[in-house]
Amino acid sequence: MYRILVVDDEPMIRKGLQKLISEADPSICQAETADNGADALEKIAASRPDLLFTDIKMPKMDGLELCRLVNERFPDLPVVVISGYGDFEYARQCLSYGVKEYLLKPVTKAAVVKTVAKLISGLEARRQAAYIPLSVTEEWLEQLQEAIWHLRPDAIKTAIAGMERYCTANKLDSLMLGELTHELAGKLTDRLNARDVYPFERPQRLSGQEPAAAFAWLYEAVIGMMEQLRLKRKGNLKEPVEEAKAYIERHLDRELSLEEVADKLGLNASYFSQLFKQMTNETFVQYRTRRRMEKAKRLLSMPHQKITDVSAAVGFADHPHFTKTFKKYSGQTPSEYRETLGIRG
């Protein structure tokens, strides 16, 4: 779907043109309006349209100045000038500002339909040419996620520079880059939150900008995520261990490795192992086993729970292994422990 902005200071002409454009192609989801160039420029910056139709003679900022600024700030935004001035000088100036079409008033429905179809065809071709394989964006997200989690700003810079080179080579325009970088930032936030260790906030959406600004915005957004993580970890040795404990508690029903938990915290496995022992006086395995057996005791005290179900609930697919571990921890087999509670079976 495409959004179009119509700029004209005469209300009747503006509304009529808005209606004509909306009816010209079913892929047009919205035709917005502005009554002068200054108003139009603000709307473009706030919410970038796909096409721009503008009059020439308007108060505050005329169409020629609007075309000049749009060409400077949003060079890939297709512009159509509609004017009652048929003089060559206006047409020449418009063309120098990258204007795609120049229509004379009174504008006919046929002329509008033809112009809209031509420009949308160009947009479709550009979008198809700018297709980025899912495998490429997945690789980018993985690079950024790892760089953030291990607090590596240089790796963030390198990854984003590589993205910019790729997009430049594939000729993505500023609108596509804005959408791409916003989508990447959103997915990256979701992936970091999926680690279930620290909550990350989504960065504010990028407004209409020059192409280079899209990657500058993405860089700042990703660095911001990294700094959020740095601040949460800084100067508090206890916090990562408490986060590890909480993560272990949520996953007592499976075989959880030290390496997995360390990765979730963004810490080196060897360092995390030492830190965990220092703060708890237990190794990671000892702590994990103790918490699993304590949970097993709670479940075994419930008469309706079968011992095999308890075994699975604390992460032991091998029932004999569970029995052996439970006896080593408590001095009794699960059945013997239940008997002391007056529970049989």
C-alpha positions in Angstrom: 0.0 0.0 0.0 1.1 3.6 -0.7 0.7 6.9 1.0 0.5 10.2 -1.0 0.7 13.8 0.2 -1.2 16.5 -1.7 -0.1 20.1 -1.3 -2.2 23.0 -2.5 -3.4 26.2 -0.8 -6.8 26.2 -2.4 -9.1 23.9 -0.3 -11.4 22.9 -3.2 -8.5 22.0 -5.5 -6.7 20.2 -2.7 -9.8 18.1 -1.8 -10.6 17.4 -5.4 -7.1 16.3 -6.2 -7.0 14.2 -3.0 -10.1 12.3 -4.2 -8.8 11.8 -7.7 -5.5 10.4 -6.5 -7.3 8.1 -4.0 -9.5 6.7 -6.8 -6.6 6.4 -9.2 -5.1 3.1 -7.9 -6.4 0.5 -5.3 -3.0 0.2 -3.8 -3.2 3.8 -2.5 -4.3 3.4 1.1 -4.2 7.1 2.1 -3.9 10.5 0.4 -3.1 13.2 3.0 -3.1 17.0 2.4 -1.1 20.1 3.4 -2.0 23.7 2.5 1.6 25.1 2.0 5.2 23.9 1.6 6.2 24.5 5.2 3.3 22.4 6.4 4.1 19.7 3.9 7.8 19.6 4.9 6.9 19.0 8.5 4.5 16.2 7.6 7.1 14.5 5.3 9.7 14.6 8.1 7.2 13.2 10.7 5.7 10.5 8.5 7.3 9.9 5.1 4.8 9.5 2.2 5.5 7.4 -0.9 4.6 10.1 -3.4 4.2 13.9 -3.3 1.9 16.1 -5.4 2.4 19.8 -5.0 1.2 23.2 -6.4 3.7 25.9 -7.2 2.2 29.2 -5.9 1.5 28.9 -2.2 2.0 31.1 0.9 4.7 30.6 3.6 6.7 28.3 1.3 6.0 27.9 -2.4 6.2 24.7 -4.4 9.6 25.4 -5.9 11.2 25.8 -2.5 9.5 22.7 -1.3 10.8 20.8 -4.3 14.3 22.1 -3.6 14.3 21.0 0.0 12.7 17.7 -0.7 15.3 17.0 -3.3 18.0 17.9 -0.8 16.6 16.0 2.2 14.6 13.2 0.6 16.1 12.7 -2.9 14.3 9.4 -3.6 10.8 10.8 -2.9 9.0 11.1 -6.3 7.4 14.5 -6.8 4.7 15.6 -9.1 4.2 19.4 -9.7 0.7 20.6 -10.5 0.4 24.2 -11.6 -1.5 26.7 -13.7 1.8 28.1 -14.8 2.8 26.7 -18.2 5.9 28.8 -18.5 9.1 26.9 -19.4 11.2 28.5 -16.6 9.0 26.9 -13.9 9.2 23.5 -15.6 13.0 23.9 -16.0 13.5 24.7 -12.3 11.3 21.8 -11.3 13.3 19.3 -13.3 16.5 20.6 -11.8 15.1 19.6 -8.4 14.4 16.0 -9.5 10.6 16.4 -10.1 9.3 13.4 -11.9 6.2 14.8 -13.6 4.8 18.3 -14.3 1.0 18.6 -14.8 -1.0 21.7 -15.8 -4.3 22.8 -14.3 -7.1 22.0 -14.8 -5.9 18.4 -14.1 -8.0 15.6 -15.7 -8.7 12.3 -14.1 -7.0 10.5 -17.0 -3.8 12.5 -16.4 -3.8 11.7 -12.7 -4.5 8.0 -13.2 -1.7 7.8 -15.8 0.8 9.6 -13.6 0.0 7.6 -10.5 0.2 4.3 -12.3 3.6 5.3 -13.8 5.1 6.4 -10.4 3.7 3.4 -8.5 5.2 1.1 -11.2 8.5 2.7 -10.5 8.1 2.2 -6.7 7.2 -1.5 -7.2 10.3 -2.1 -9.4 12.5 -0.4 -6.8 11.1 -2.4 -4.0 11.6 -5.7 -5.8 15.2 -4.7 -6.7 15.9 -3.9 -3.1 14.8 -7.3 -1.7 17.1 -8.5 1.1 17.2 -12.3 1.8 16.0 -13.4 5.2 19.4 -15.2 5.8 21.2 -11.8 5.5 19.0 -10.0 8.0 19.2 -13.0 10.4 23.0 -12.8 10.2 22.9 -9.1 10.9 20.7 -9.6 14.0 22.9 -12.4 15.3 26.0 -10.1 14.9 24.3 -7.2 16.7 22.9 -9.4 19.5 26.3 -11.0 20.3 28.0 -7.6 20.2 25.5 -6.1 22.6 25.6 -9.1 25.0 29.4 -9.0 25.2 29.6 -5.2 25.4 31.6 -4.8 22.2 31.0 -1.4 20.6 33.6 -2.0 17.9 31.8 -5.1 16.7 28.5 -3.0 16.6 30.2 -0.4 14.4 31.7 -3.0 12.1 28.4 -4.9 11.7 26.5 -1.7 10.9 29.1 -0.5 8.4 28.8 -3.9 6.6 25.0 -3.4 6.5 25.4 0.1 5.0 27.8 -1.2 2.3 25.3 -4.0 1.4 22.3 -1.6 1.2 24.3 0.9 -0.8 25.3 -1.7 -3.3 21.7 -2.9 -3.6 20.5 0.8 -4.0 18.0 0.9 -1.1 16.4 4.4 -0.9 15.9 6.4 2.3 12.3 5.1 2.8 13.4 1.5 2.6 16.3 2.1 4.8 14.1 3.8 7.4 11.8 0.8 7.4 14.7 -1.7 7.4 16.6 -0.1 10.3 13.4 0.3 12.4 12.5 -3.4 11.8 16.0 -4.5 12.7 16.0 -2.5 15.9 12.6 -3.9 16.9 13.6 -7.5 16.2 16.8 -7.0 18.1 14.9 -5.7 21.1 12.6 -8.7 21.0 15.6 -11.1 20.8 17.3 -9.5 23.8 14.1 -9.6 25.8 13.7 -13.3 24.8 16.9 -14.0 26.8 14.7 -13.4 29.8 17.4 -11.7 31.9 17.0 -8.0 31.5 14.2 -6.0 30.0 15.1 -3.8 27.0 13.1 -0.8 25.7 12.3 -0.4 22.0 14.1 2.7 20.5 11.9 5.5 19.2 10.9 5.2 15.6 13.1 7.0 13.0 11.3 9.8 11.2 12.0 10.8 7.6 15.7 11.3 7.1 18.5 11.2 4.5 19.7 7.7 3.7 22.9 8.0 5.8 20.9 9.0 8.9 19.1 5.6 9.0 22.3 3.8 9.8 23.4 6.5 12.2 20.1 6.1 14.0 20.5 2.3 14.1 24.0 2.7 15.5 22.8 5.0 18.3 19.9 2.7 19.0 22.1 -0.4 19.3 24.8 1.4 21.4 21.9 2.5 23.6 20.9 -1.1 24.1 24.5 -2.0 25.0 24.7 0.9 27.5 21.4 -0.3 29.1 23.0 -3.7 29.7 26.3 -2.2 30.9 24.5 -0.1 33.5 22.5 -3.0 34.7 25.7 -5.0 35.3 28.0 -2.3 36.4 29.5 -2.5 39.9 27.1 -5.2 41.2 28.6 -8.7 41.3 25.6 -10.0 43.1 23.1 -9.0 40.4 24.3 -11.4 37.6 24.3 -14.3 40.1 20.7 -13.4 41.3 19.7 -13.3 37.6 21.3 -16.7 37.1 19.5 -18.2 40.1 16.2 -16.9 38.8 16.9 -18.4 35.3 17.9 -21.7 36.9 14.7 -21.7 38.9 12.6 -21.2 35.8 14.3 -24.1 34.0 14.6 -26.8 36.7 12.6 -29.1 34.4 15.6 -29.6 32.0 19.3 -30.2 32.0 20.7 -26.6 32.1 24.3 -26.0 31.4 26.6 -23.4 32.9 27.6 -22.3 29.4 23.9 -21.6 28.5 23.3 -19.5 31.7 26.6 -17.6 31.2 25.6 -16.8 27.7 22.2 -15.5 28.8 24.0 -13.2 31.2 26.6 -12.2 28.5 29.5 -13.4 30.6 32.5 -15.6 29.9 31.7 -19.1 31.1 34.9 -19.4 33.1 34.4 -16.1 34.8 30.8 -16.8 35.5 31.7 -20.1 37.1 34.2 -18.4 39.5 31.8 -15.6 40.3 28.9 -18.0 41.0 31.1 -20.0 43.5 32.4 -16.8 45.1 28.9 -15.4 45.7 27.1 -18.7 46.7 29.8 -21.0 48.1 28.5 -23.6 45.8 29.5 -24.6 42.3 26.9 -24.1 39.5 26.2 -27.8 39.4 25.9 -28.2 43.1 23.4 -25.3 43.3 21.4 -26.5 40.3 21.2 -30.1 41.7 20.2 -28.8 45.2 17.4 -26.7 43.8 16.1 -29.6 41.6 16.1 -32.0 44.6 14.3 -29.4 46.8 11.7 -29.1 44.1 11.5 -32.9 43.9 10.9 -33.1 47.7 8.0 -30.6 47.4 6.4 -32.6 44.6 6.9 -35.9 46.3 5.0 -34.6 49.3 1.9 -34.3 47.0 0.2 -37.8 47.0 -1.3 -37.4 43.5 2.2 -37.0 41.9 3.8 -40.1 40.5 7.5 -40.5 41.1 8.1 -40.8 37.3 6.3 -37.5 36.8 8.4 -35.9 39.6 11.5 -37.2 37.9 10.5 -35.5 34.6 9.5 -32.3 36.3 13.0 -31.8 37.7 14.7 -32.5 34.4 15.6 -36.2 34.7 14.5 -38.2 31.6 16.4 -41.2 33.1 14.4 -42.4 36.2 17.2 -44.5 37.7 19.5 -41.5 37.5 17.0 -39.4 39.3 16.7 -42.0 42.0 20.4 -42.2 42.4 20.8 -38.4 42.6 17.9 -38.0 45.0 19.4 -40.7 47.4 22.8 -39.0 47.2 21.2 -35.7 48.2 18.7 -36.8 50.8 20.0 -40.2 52.0 16.8 -41.9 50.8 15.3 -43.1 47.6 12.1 -41.2 46.4 10.0 -44.1 47.6 11.6 -44.2 51.0 11.3 -40.4 51.4 7.5 -40.7 50.6 7.1 -43.5 53.2 8.5 -41.2 55.9 5.7 -38.8 55.0 3.1 -41.6 55.2 2.6 -41.6 51.4 2.7 -44.9 49.6 3.3 -45.3 45.8 
